[in-house]
Amino acid sequence: MPRFGVLGPLTIESPHGRHTAPRGDHQRALLAVLLLNANSSVPVDALVEALWPEGPPKSYSSNLHTYVSRLRARFEGLEIERDPHGYRLAVEPGDLDLLSFREAVAAGKAAARAGDPAAAAGHYRRALAEWRGPVLSGLSIPRLDADVARLESERLAAFEDCVDAELSDGRHGELTGELQAMITEHPLRERLAAQLMIALHRAGRQADSLAVHRDLRATLVEELGVEPGAEVRRVLAAVLRGEDPVPSVRVAQVFPICQLPPDIADLAGREGEIAQLSGLLGDGAGVPVAVITGEPGAGKSTLAVSTAHRLRRSFPDGQLFVPLAGASKTRELADVLGDLLRALGVTGPAIPDDVEARAAVYRGRLADRRVLVVLDDAAGPDQVRALLPGTPGSAVLVTSRLRLSGLAGADRLHLAPLSGDEAMTLLARLAGPDRVGAERADAERIAKACGNLPLALRIAGSRLAMRPGLPLGKLAGRLEDEVSRLDELQVSDLQVRGSIALSYQALSPAARRAFRLIGRCRTHDLPAWAVSVLIDTEDADEAIDELVEASLLQATGLDPTGEQRFRVHDLVRVFATELGRELETHAERVATVTKVSDAALCLADTAARRLPRTVPMPLSDQDVPAQPLSGELVERLLLDPGTWFAVERANLVAAVSSLCAVGWLRKALRILERLSAYLYLHSHCTDMRTAYETLRDAAREADDRHIAVIAEANLTVLLHVRGEYERAVEGYRECSKELAELGDVSARAWVETNLARCLVGLGRAGESLHAATQARELSTVEETGPGAYARHAESAALHRLGKVTEALEIDRRSLAHAREGGDERQLGVALQGLSWSLMLDGREEEALEKIEESVRVLRRTTAKSALAKSLRTQGAILAGAGQRVGAVKAYENARRIAGAIEERPRELSCTRAIAASWIGEGRADRAIPVLRHCLDEFRAMGGKPATGLTLHVLRRAYEAVGETKAAEAAGEEAKRLEVPHDANASTLVRLLLSLTEPAPA
């Protein structure tokens, strides 16, 4: 048997070492197609398209047969087999470079998983040695373009895996040149860039490593409009810290992952379908996609989950389960991708806002993994395409009511109803085999009436199990009375609706009412407290039990608050909603929704008031109804208010959207104001932004100026937190103007306070003081709310105007009010403010005492932002006291917290101080690139004071390494940015520069 080569020019080497080639273009094209699909049947149509791309001749069939015969005759031992569908070339792995390559890659992956990077690198290098150039270079076969591109992707992935293994084995010195050449060819490949950064960093070339990141970021932003992903950012952070980045390059800590629902124990039949799907998904070629189609109630999701469980070993990196809700209100693709990215370890600002960017990050997370993605209840082909992995190894299993004919390349399995025997098996498992066996004929009548659909059979079986004394003949008779509805079962959608209707008719009146009421809730899952509010009768528990037994309601277990959760299938919920519209008045439906939304609002209100108030916007007391739940239940649910918000977060966000859709804007605002207390505290900025944008847009459409401006003010706060100071100032000013016209003094006070704080960051102290004074004058109570915040902003502005004595007086009053109020967060904040004023006034010992108390107090709270600020102040004061070690530790703790809650300006200021300490330790060369990065970000934010401080430290770093001209330029620019009388800046410059002094021996 000759040895073939396709990884480069097409080659054929005889056992004696002699190179030969087929005669004629058609024979070469035929052999190339068969080799690229070695050991797989290639349809005749595909071969014809490859040989005659412009259209085949009339004699193509005989010509094709002739070419195959000539190939067999020319190459001894060549096995080209004919099957009913096409031709198959049988080749051993050692006789084709493509198969040898893949075999070596598989061995490399296995060695890497076994923890042997040296062996893995050897296998990968052996695999890469099979490549002699571009696939089939010299041959132009349009039919193979996609295959060629896929193979090039496999080669690149193998190279990256090889580099990972060699880096893990400590072999980085020889990789830099090879990696630089690869990046030149693939400038958008983030994994290559991260690997080159590691290799350069290990070689002591930190500046070059950082330059790679800078070039990558510029390219990504310019060409794609996205920032580098989390992997590259982790490597960057490690390089900046001087740590070995290899342990943090991989994201394997989230793998393996399994999101599959439990496999049901009473699955009847479907073994043939499972075997067929397993074959389609496990063939290992490309990214196989299998679509399960069929009428509602045919058991598509059940089959998909069962198949996925059986394939777990074939997909060792995990299984993702994605409910798409195509049967009812289709989930937004952005939300789906957001959930997937969080499950795959991407959090906070690493999740892009743009849908396409989210999809790109998702594909990157799954690159070179073996993951089975189950997309349940897809609404259309576009939705599926966005969720397909981008590299071979993974597979996708889709369920849908539609065939998804527009999804090219997918294999489809139409799921028919159960056979007669399978239907009887399912009934026996649900109702009991003895009972069904004794009344076999009546059981067959039930199965026939249900159309052998699994959902209808499960409902009927559950009713039988629920009522052990009910004769099967009696239930069969009831089902057969629905003649007109059973006739409708021959139309796809009406089949499941009819099955649910049969079960509904068998419910007690109390359970029927409960069913209709539950159908009004649009949340994905439902807590027991909401169910109790909806039903609100003494026999509610019995009604719920009946629904659960009838499989119309699923109990999913206890949540972290100890509350039982329930879930309703989308189609069942739609049916229940339709029943409610038919059988109840509009006023009755509105009253029910009002009750459950009132309960949610009241719980959110109580929970929000038990959390530290960190979001700088008002929490209105208006429109909050009386709590319909018992005090005991409320206390149990809200024992930890943060946990309750975490559990109900998705439902509350969805509720805001639903309330906006029906025009209940004020209630949506009240719920969102309270939810924001949790979202802002934990930096769930995407949820806040999405919800407030929804509210703002709905308010504008309804011409409700007041709610629209409140929403816009909250959105401006998120700009402020991200450091977008100029946009935030513009937004605050516009909101303040509108609130003045609307007469909302309280909200305007908050907005003016936020404006004051933002202006301080921009170095506009005079304007800041004016805004802070106006905010304080607008506040009805100076000790709390915006009045307290305004005093802090006023003090900060006075610092920058050199009026330290006035600021000190304000801070002393703030501390006195805080001690009287007993709120630990307010006390910690007030102590921080006073400590800094004392420091500016030259009272260092008093300042240190106050800031240490502030840190102690805030550590007892969940106010992470305030703690980060106090720790940063502690670092500065300790630096002034000459306590370098303690100062750096405080800055590091502050930076860690600020990074976790996405407060970028504070994170950068702490990084700047830490870099200053490196100068004092003789590591100025390490500090310079970090300081330059801080400088770039501060400039982008428009923060002149922060920019000036950074330039002073950078000047000292340049002096330490002998870069005199750069030092002079930095110093001159810093002087230009200096503001006369700015006590804050002058003190901070002194403290930061003290860290740059050599540490005492």
C-alpha positions, -999 to +999 in steps of 0.1 A: +000+000+000+016+034-009+018+063+015-003+093+006+002+129+015-024+158+014-008+181+040+011+199+013+012+190-023-006+158-032+020+130-030+020+092-034+051+073-022+054+036-031+067+010-005+100+012-024+103+049-019+094+059-054+071+089-059+043+087-084+013+107-092-021+101-110-023+111-147-047+139-155-064+166-134-096+146-129-078+116-114-058+139-091-090+156-080-108+123-074-079+110-053-077+142-033-114+142-024-112+105-013-081+111+007-095+141+026-125+119+034-105+087+040-124+058+055-157+076+049-182+072+021-181+102-003-215+107-022-213+105-059-228+140-061-199+154-041-173+137-063-190+149-095-190+185-081-153+182-073-144+169-107-166+191-128-173+223-109-187+240-140-212+212-146-207+175-154-208+160-189-236+136-199-213+107-195-201+117-160-212+084-144-191+062-168-162+087-166-162+086-128-162+048-129-132+049-154-112+072-132-118+050-102-107+019-122-075+037-134-066+047-098-070+011-087-048-001-116-021+025-111-016+021-074-012-015-062-031-022-030-054+009-033-088+000-018-116+021-032-149+005-022-183+012-038-213+014-016-249+024-022-242+061-016-207+066-032-171+056-029-149+050+001-111+049+002-099+026+030-065+038+044-046+028+075-035+057+098+002+051+089-005+053+051-019+089+051-003+120+066-037+134+076-046+104+097-011+103+112-014+139+121-048+134+138-036+103+156-006+122+170-027+151+180-051+128+199-021+112+217-008+147+226-042+157+241-043+124+261-007+130+274-016+166+283-047+155+302-025+129+320-002+156+332+028+148+310+036+179+291+069+166+277+052+136+261+024+158+249+048+182+232+066+152+215+033+140+201+023+174+189+057+180+172+053+147+155+019+157+143+031+191+130+060+175+112+035+158+088+027+192+073+047+201+042+028+232+032-008+243+025-033+215+021-033+201-015-012+230-027-011+232-064-046+218-068-077+240-072-108+221-062-135+245-050-155+217-035-128+211-009-123+248+001-142+243+034-124+211+042-090+228+035-099+257+058-110+233+086-077+214+083-057+247+086-077+254+118-068+220+131-031+227+124-032+260+142-050+245+172-024+217+173+004+242+172-012+262+201-016+230+221+020+221+215+031+255+227+010+251+259+027+218+265+062+232+259+055+262+281+043+238+309+075+218+304+096+250+309+108+252+272+101+288+264+134+301+251+131+286+216+094+295+212+095+333+208+106+334+172+082+307+161+053+324+179+061+358+165+060+343+130+026+327+137+012+359+151+022+377+119+000+352+100-028+353+126-028+388+142-063+383+158-055+350+175-056+358+212-043+324+224-011+329+203-006+363+217-010+351+253+016+324+247+041+348+232+036+371+262+044+342+285+075+331+266+088+367+264+081+373+301+099+341+311+129+352+289+131+384+310+116+406+282+087+421+301+086+452+279+083+431+248+057+410+264+036+441+272+041+454+237+025+422+223-006+429+245-006+465+233-005+455+196-031+428+201-055+452+218-050+478+192-057+453+164-088+439+181-103+473+189-096+486+154-108+456+134-135+440+157-144+467+182-137+443+211-112+442+240-089+412+246-105+383+263-102+371+299-073+347+291-051+375+277-060+398+305-050+372+331-017+368+314-012+406+313-020+409+350+005+382+359+032+398+337+026+431+355+029+414+389+060+396+378+044+362+383+046+331+361+014+333+340+012+297+329-010+285+358-036+311+349-035+308+311-058+279+309-095+281+317-098+244+325-110+252+360-146+254+347-142+221+328-156+195+329-190+212+332-223+194+332-256+214+331-278+185+320-311+181+338-315+146+355-321+117+331-357+104+337-359+069+350-392+059+332-381+066+295-400+041+274-385+030+241-365+054+220-334+031+220-332+032+181-334+070+181-307+073+209-284+049+189-289+070+157-282+103+175-252+088+192-238+078+158-244+112+143-229+131+172-199+109+180-183+105+146-156+131+155-157+149+121-160+187+123-189+199+145-218+175+140-253+190+145-283+168+150-318+183+151-347+165+168-380+176+153-416+166+159-449+177+172-452+192+207-454+165+233-435+139+212-407+139+239-380+158+221-364+173+252-366+140+271-348+122+242-322+149+239-314+148+277-313+110+278-290+109+247-267+135+262-263+116+294-253+085+275-227+105+255-210+121+285-179+099+282-176+109+246-175+146+256-151+147+286-150+185+288-187+186+296-223+192+285-241+225+282-279+227+284-294+258+269-332+263+272-342+287+243-379+288+250-388+288+213-423+275+220-434+306+239-415+338+243-381+332+227-352+342+249-330+370+237-297+357+222-278+382+243-292+368+275-285+332+264-249+340+256-246+359+288-257+329+309-234+306+289-204+329+293-209+331+331-212+293+333-179+291+313-161+314+337-165+348+320-178+375+344-183+412+348-169+435+322-153+405+303-188+398+289-192+421+259-224+441+253-225+432+216-242+399+207-217+390+180-188+397+204-204+375+230-208+347+205-171+351+196-160+348+232-183+318+236-167+301+207-133+309+221-141+292+254-151+260+236-122+261+212-104+227+210-127+213+237-150+182+234-183+196+247-218+185+238-241+215+235-278+208+239-300+236+225-335+229+238-366+243+220-349+264+193-370+290+176-352+291+143-319+285+125-304+319+132-306+312+169-288+279+165-261+292+142-250+318+168-245+290+194-225+266+173-189+259+185-162+270+161-137+241+162-139+204+157-144+182+187-176+195+201-211+186+189-246+201+190-280+185+197-310+207+190-347+202+197-373+222+179-409+222+168-396+232+134-374+213+109-349+242+108-345+236+071-323+266+068-297+251+091-272+238+065-252+206+072-275+194+101-287+159+104-324+156+113-344+131+133-382+134+132-395+120+164-428+101+158-452+091+185-444+060+205-453+026+192-482+007+208-459-014+230-438+016+241-469+035+251-481+006+272-447+004+288-448+040+298-483+037+312-472+007+332-443+025+347-464+055+357-496+037+370-481+004+380-475-028+359-500-050+378-528-024+374-522-020+337-518-057+331-551-064+348-569-039+326-549-042+294-577-034+270-587-003+288-550+008+290-548+004+252-578+026+249-561+053+269-529+051+248-549+054+216-569+083+229-536+101+238-523+095+203-493+077+218-477+110+226-454+108+256-467+141+273-503+130+270-495+095+282-475+109+311-505+131+321-529+102+319-505+079+338-500+105+365-537+109+370-540+071+374-512+071+399-527+100+418-560+081+422-553+044+428-590+036+429-599+050+395-607+022+370-587+025+338-619+020+318-635+050+334-605+072+325-605+058+290-642+067+286-635+103+297-607+106+272-628+091+244-655+118+251-631+144+237-637+131+202-636+165+186-604+175+204-587+142+196-594+147+160-575+180+163-545+159+175-536+152+139-524+188+136-490+193+152-496+221+177-531+211+187-519+176+197-501+188+228-528+214+236-554+187+235-534+164+257-529+191+283-567+199+281-575+163+289-554+165+320-569+198+329-604+184+328-594+157+352-583+182+379-603+193+409-619+228+407-592+241+431-564+227+411-579+240+378-580+275+393-544+271+406-533+260+371-549+290+355-534+314+381-499+299+378-501+303+341-501+341+345-465+342+358-440+346+331-409+337+352-387+307+343-392+292+378-416+300+405-410+302+443-435+288+467-442+322+482-454+334+448-476+304+444-492+310+478-499+346+469-514+336+435-537+309+449-544+323+484-568+296+496-567+271+524-565+241+500-536+256+480-511+229+491-535+201+479-540+219+446-503+222+441-497+186+449-524+176+424-507+197+397-473+182+404-488+147+402-504+155+369-470+166+355-484+201+349-461+216+374-426+205+383-411+208+418-374+215+413-361+214+449-353+240+475-334+272+468-307+286+491-334+305+511-351+272+519-380+279+496-395+252+473-392+261+436-416+251+408-413+251+371-440+251+344-432+239+309-436+267+284-464+251+264-483+242+295-480+278+307-493+291+273-523+267+276-530+279+311-528+315+301-553+309+272-577+292+297-575+322+320-584+346+291-614+324+282-627+318+317-619+349+337-624+386+333-597+411+326-602+426+361-597+392+377-565+386+358-551+421+366-559+416+403-540+383+404-509+398+387-511+428+410-510+406+441-479+387+431-461+418+419-470+436+451-455+407+471-423+408+450-420+445+454-425+443+492-399+416+496-375+435+474-382+466+495-374+449+528-344+431+514-330+463+499-333+482+532-313+455+549-284+459+525-259+488+526-272+516+505-244+519+479-262+529+448-261+568+447-297+573+437-329+576+458-350+548+471-385+561+469-411+552+496-440+560+473-462+533+458-450+505+481-481+485+491-487+465+523-468+432+525-493+403+517-470+376+531-467+367+568-440+383+589-426+348+597-422+339+560-407+373+552-381+369+579-372+333+568-368+344+532-348+375+540-326+361+567-298+369+542-312+396+519-283+392+495-290+355+491-327+362+484-318+388+457-293+363+442-320+336+440-347+360+425-324+382+405-333+367+371-370+367+379-369+403+391-351+415+360-377+396+339-405+411+360-392+446+352-393+439+315-428+423+317-442+452+337-428+477+312-444+457+284-479+461+300-473+498+309-469+493+347-439+516+346-441+529+382-441+495+397-413+484+374-393+514+386-400+506+423-389+470+419-358+480+399-348+507+425-347+480+451-331+454+429-304+479+422-293+479+458-281+443+452-270+447+416-248+478+423-234+463+455-222+432+436-213+450+403-239+433+382-237+463+358-250+445+327-283+436+344-287+471+357-279+487+324-303+463+305-332+468+330-328+506+331-326+509+294-358+488+291-375+511+316-362+543+300-373+532+265-407+522+277-411+555+296-402+575+266-427+556+245-453+563+271-442+600+273-435+596+311-407+621+314-401+616+352-395+578+350-374+583+319-351+607+335-348+586+367-338+557+345-313+579+326-298+591+359-291+555+370-276+547+336-253+577+340-241+563+374-229+532+355-209+555+331-194+572+361-184+539+377-166+528+345-146+560+345-164+577+316-164+610+334-171+634+305-201+615+294-213+611+330-210+649+336-230+656+305-256+630+316-259+643+351-263+679+340-291+670+316-309+649+342-306+676+368-321+701+344-351+679+337-356+670+373-357+707+382-384+712+356-403+683+370-400+695+405-383+663+419-361+679+445-349+646+461-338+629+429-321+661+418-302+663+451-288+628+444-279+637+408-261+669+418-242+649+444-231+624+418-222+653+395-200+668+422-181+636+427-176+632+390-163+668+385-137+661+413-124+632+392-121+656+363-102+681+383-129+708+382-130+715+419-149+748+417-177+733+397-177+703+420-181+725+451-210+744+435-228+711+427-221+697+461-234+728+479-265+728+457-271+691+464-268+698+502-292+727+500-317+706+480-315+678+507-343+679+533-322+660+558-285+667+560-275+637+581-287+610+557-293+603+520-280+628+495-272+652+522-245+630+537-231+621+503-231+658+494-210+666+524-184+641+514-183+655+479-181+690+493-152+680+515-133+665+485-138+697+465-125+718+493-094+697+496-087+705+459-093+741+465-068+742+494-095+749+520-086+720+543-098+737+575-134+740+561-133+704+549-121+693+583-151+710+600-175+693+575-159+659+581-161+663+619-198+670+617-203+640+594-186+617+618-207+630+647-239+624+627-227+589+617-219+579+653-253+591+664-270+572+635-254+538+643-250+528+606-216+511+604-212+518+567-219+555+572-195+555+602-168+539+582-172+564+553-172+593+577-141+581+594-123+578+561-133+613+551-121+627+584-088+607+583-079+622+550-087+658+560-065+653+591-037+640+569-040+670+547-039+692+578-006+676+589-021+655+618-007+622+607-011+603+640-048+613+643-053+604+606-038+570+611-059+563+641-091+573+623-084+553+591-076+522+610-109+524+628-126+530+594-111+498+580-121+478+611-157+491+609-161+485+572-147+450+573-177+441+594-200+452+565-206+442+529-198+476+516-169+466+494-166+499+476-163+519+508-138+494+522-117+496+491-116+534+494-106+533+531-079+507+524-065+530+497-065+559+521-048+537+547-021+529+522-014+566+516-013+575+553+009+546+561+033+556+533+035+591+548+043+574+582+072+555+565+055+521+569+062+509+534+052+472+539+019+481+555+012+507+529+018+484+500-003+457+516-032+481+521-030+492+485-029+456+473-060+447+493-078+478+480-069+470+444-081+434+447-115+446+460-118+474+434-110+450+406-136+425+418-163+451+419-152+467+386-143+501+400-116+508+374-104+543+385-097+531+421-081+499+408-057+520+387-048+544+415-039+515+437-018+500+409+000+533+405+009+533+442+022+497+441+043+505+410+057+535+429+069+511+456+087+490+430+108+521+422+119+522+458+128+485+456+151+490+426+126+477+401+118+509+382+121+491+348+092+469+359+072+499+371+075+520+339+052+500+316+026+496+344+026+534+350+024+541+313-007+519+311-023+537+341-015+570+325-032+560+292-063+549+310-065+580+332-061+602+302-089+584+284-111+589+314-104+626+314-091+626+350-066+654+351-057+650+388-051+613+384-031+619+352-009+645+370-002+622+399+008+594+376+031+616+357+050+626+389+055+589+397+065+581+361+090+609+362+107+594+392+107+559+375+124+574+344+150+591+366+158+558+383+166+541+350+185+570+336+160+581+310+166+618+316+146+632+286+116+611+293+117+621+330+119+658+321+090+655+297+068+637+323+077+663+349+069+693+326+035+678+317+028+671+354+035+708+362+012+720+335-016+699+350-010+712+386-037+733+401-028+759+426-039+753+462-048+716+455-039+702+489-051+668+479-028+665+449+002+680+466-001+657+496-007+626+474+024+635+453+045+636+484+031+603+498+034+585+465+070+598+459+079+586+494+072+551+482+097+556+454+125+563+478+149+534+485+138+513+514+159+517+546+183+488+551 
